[in-house]
Structures are given as structure tokens and as C-alpha cells.
Amino acid sequence: MAESAVSARALTKRYGQFEAVKGIDFEVRANECFGFLGPNGAGKTTTMKMIACSSPPSDGTLSVLGLRAWADGRQIKGRLGVVPQENNLDEEVSVFQNLVIYARYFDIAHRVAGPRAEELLAFVALEDKRDWRIYGLSGGMKRRLLIARALMNEPELLVLDEPTTGLDPQARHLVWEKLRSLKRQGVVLLLTTHYMEEASQLCDRVVIMHEGRILVEGSPREVIASHTSPQVIEVFEPPGDAEAGLAELESAASRAERLADRWLFYTNDGDALLSRVRSLPLDPSSVWLRGGTLEDVFLALTGRGLLE
Amino acid sequence: MARTATAVHPTAQRGLLRDVFRVPDVRLSAAWHLWQRDAAIYRRTYKLNILPNFFEPFLYLLAMGLGLGAYLSKIQGTRYIDFIAPGLVATASMYGASFEVTFNCFVKMQFGKIYDAVMSTPLTIEDIGLGEMLWSTTRSLIYGCVFLAIASTFGVVHSWLAIFAPLAVGLTGIMFSVIGLSFTAVIPLIDYFTYYWTMFITPMFLFSGIFFPLDKLPHAVRVVAWFVPLHQSVDLMRALILDGDAGAALASALWILVFTAALFVLPMNLLRRRLVK
């Protein structure tokens, strides 16, 4: 296998006049989990579609598992697993049959597909739902089934578009656990998400995309270290008489933000600044110190306004 | 790995016509897998579906053939039921294929997002299009042959050429698969099928010479009728089942073959234009 699982150079996607992806470069290495972060409309899903060979690139080069994306589409798709954002299971047949029918598209013999389907149902903890119809499944079960389905061809690269959107915390943690276990088995994971916690939990490296471009790239830790301060002090709903004092502290922080309901102070020395904040007439429970997160980077880079 | 801008623009420089009639990226073995998917799902419901299949032709033959036929003198020298039965076989085949490639395919594509799922496997959208046409042709064979079997118990088969009728049913099925799937590939909303059925299928059903012969109508009408797909199917069926006229059967079969072959790649390319962006 090639050294990088996916490699893009000046990758561009145009829809008529609109440029959805504007000449991006990135590498996904073998045996890593790589995350595309970004607000809706950033070009993440478009990029994933080009990687999964369901959309042809307009320009640039894109190689997937050492093959040319789109031109070698059939071969690439044979070695890829795709977990879509929307449920697109066959509603009319059972959980088990969904897997077996899907396996056929990959020319997998029935005697291989049956046992593999049973195995994967156990892997995603759906073995007792084997004979259920799809409409009886919860959102989390459907997502786990979609993951099992994407694994039927034993893919080298698993592409997941917002794998846990809309799931409850239990289901989300179960999905994360399964994805980590796949990674240990050597499957390259490629996912889009706008849950920064998900990216921190799963991804070895991330890129943050915005308006068709990649703004930053690196491990979650690196990205946080290089694009936001290590600590953040939040002050919720400060009373009017504290405003002037808070505004004065702005210069003491490396960056400060005044939002509708709170102040945010980004700082390298949280304790020092915290004691100064505490000297103001504030309810102590409205002030707290936390570490910098990917979400801070994300919001700093892509803005707080609604983007669509 | 080198890739130029022109190589990746599938449609930019091409005319629309060249694009919709281009050679599709299709493999029969891949299309067959989609046929198997459709068949697996049909198998779950066929017992429910096949019964109306038996009833419908029975009711038509009973009401029109025997009921109305009782008031009619012989038509072109045969019983009325003998006259209409071949055309109803053609109609059953048309309906069988048309339901499948219109409503069923649209629901799969638009609401179930099934094609998106299948396109993330080694199948191309063109494979999916061909697979759907193969499956809808299979449905038309089931409809048409069941109808023919029931009709034959009314003694409407008068020629040994009727052994070729299943072939004619299949030809009719694939022709209406091509037409219907092309329509499905371009409409934005499911409501547009009302137009397909009330302005295309139903008028054809009424004016293709199933219930009355067209040879007494003005010349201009007969010229128009020659271009109507179902009319050719009806002529083909009548030549095989009633008249035993091999020459007439061949002429109609050839018409259907040429028409179907000319448009064969259209639905696959239209689906590609719709779903591959």
C-alpha cells in the first residue's frame, strides 16, 4: 500500500460558477484517524465525496489508496467503506439481509457474507436485532448498522460523514469505542464532524475547513497550542457594574471576547488572571477557568456568526 | 496520477445530446447485483403483489370481453374477447415495467437514498440504471405472462406463434423501462408522474387499438398511431396470439427493437447527470 492513504494536491470542486473546494492539499497517512472539521458549507462533505469517488474532482490530483480518484472509482470503492450522514438502508428487509444484499455489490460470495454479517452484527452490538426490520431500529442502532454495512467488504479506509450527529451520548460513546477498535485493527478512518469533542476524542490529525479552504492542519493538541491560548476564563452574565472592570482586564488577556451573555478571556496564565477577575463584584459561580479547546480554535477561525 | 483539467470535466465541453447518448460506464455483472437486490425485496412481498396480478386481467376479460362482448357482433371475424386479449397482454407488460421504473425507482432514489448507498460500492450509477431496467423488465414478464396464462383459459390463443409471446412481453417491458426511467431521472417531484400516467400511459391504453381497430380511422390518425410505442406492442401481440401473422409480428418487433436500442443509454446517462454532481 502507498505510504499515504489519501493524498490531495490543489484539489478543487466547482459546481457551475460556485467553487465548493478551492484547491486544497492534504495527506492522510496509513493507520491514522483524520478529521475534517468545519461549519456547514465549508466543503467537508464535498471533499469526502470526491475521496469516496461519488463525485468527480474538477481540478487537481487526488489519490486514494494509491489509485486515481474517480478514474479508478470501481477499484477504490471496492476497498473503501462509506458511512453516510443520512440513513439509506433498505427499509423493506431485515437487518441481516441489509448486510448480505450490500455484500453482493462487492462480489462477496454468499457463504462468506453470511458469517461476516453475523460477526459484524455482534461487533456493533445488534446481534439480537438480526431479524428486525429497519423501521423498528432507533437512530443509534441505524447508525451502528450503517457502520457494520460499511465494513462488509473489509475496507482499508473507512469514510464517515458526521458519524454521531443526532445520537444520544450513550450511542455516541458506543460509536466512538467501535471506531477506536477499528483503528487498532489497522483501518484508516476519515471523518467529518462539527463536534469538536468528537475530533479531540478520535482524531490523530485534523484540518479545519472554511469556505472551501483548509485553515489549519495538525493534531488536535498542536492545533489548540498554535491557535488558541492554553486557558480560557469564562464569565457568565456579568452584572452591569462589573462591565467596566472586565473591560479593563481585556489588555491583561492575550485575547478577549465580549459576547451577548458572557466574557471570554484567553490567557497563558489562567491563575493570575482569575484572581483579578475574582476581585470584581461577580457571583463566584458565574466565573470559571477551563483549558483551551478545539472549539475555541474553530470559532476563532470561522467566526461566531451563522454561516448559512 | 497526472490529471488535467479537461480530463476531469465529464460534461463541461460536451453538448447535451452527446452527453446523454454517450457510452455508459456499465457492467452487466454489476447491474445484475442490483437486480438481485430488487428481487430479494420483491420476494418478501410477492405473495401480496401477485394476487391482484391474477385478478386484474381476469376482471378486464370478464367485464370487457364477455360483458361488453355479449353486445357486439364479431370484430374482424373473431369474438370480442379474442380481439382485446392480446392488447391487454401488452398493457399488462407495460404496466408491470412502468410502475417499477416510475414510482418505485423515484422513491428509492429520492426518499430512500438507496442509489447513494449503492453508488458507494463498486457499482456506478449506470449499473444501477441498467439493473433497474432489467428488474422492471422482469416485473413486466411476470405481469404479462400471468395475464397471458389466465387469458388462455378463456380460449383466446389461436396461433402457435403465441409461444413467442413471452419474448414480446419482455420486449414491451424493456421498451417501457427505457421510457419510464428516463422520465423518472429528470422530474424534480414525484407529483410529475400524474402527467406521465394521465397524458402518456392512459391515452396509449385507450387509443392503441386494444379495444377497437384503428384501420377505420382517418389516415392521419393511423400515421400518428404508428409512432405510438404501445400500439406496436399491441400489433405484435395480436399477430402472435390471434392472427398468427409472422411477418406483421416481425415488423412490430423490429420497430420496438430499434426504438429501444436507440434510447437504451438515455436513462443511464440521465440518472448520472442527476446524481453525479
Interface residues (C-beta under 8 A of the other chain):
Chain A: Y15 A52 S54 S55 P56 P57 S58 D59 G60 T61 S63 R68 W70 A71 G73 R74 Q75 K77 G78 L80 V82 P84 E86 N87 N88 L89 D90 E91 E92 V93 Q97 I101 Y102 R104 Y105 F106 D107 N153
Chain B: M1 A2 R3 A5 A7 V8 H9 P10 S29 A30 H33 L34 Q36 R37 A40 I41 R44 T45 G112 K113 I114 D116 A117 V118 M119 S120 T121 P122 L123 T124 V276 K277
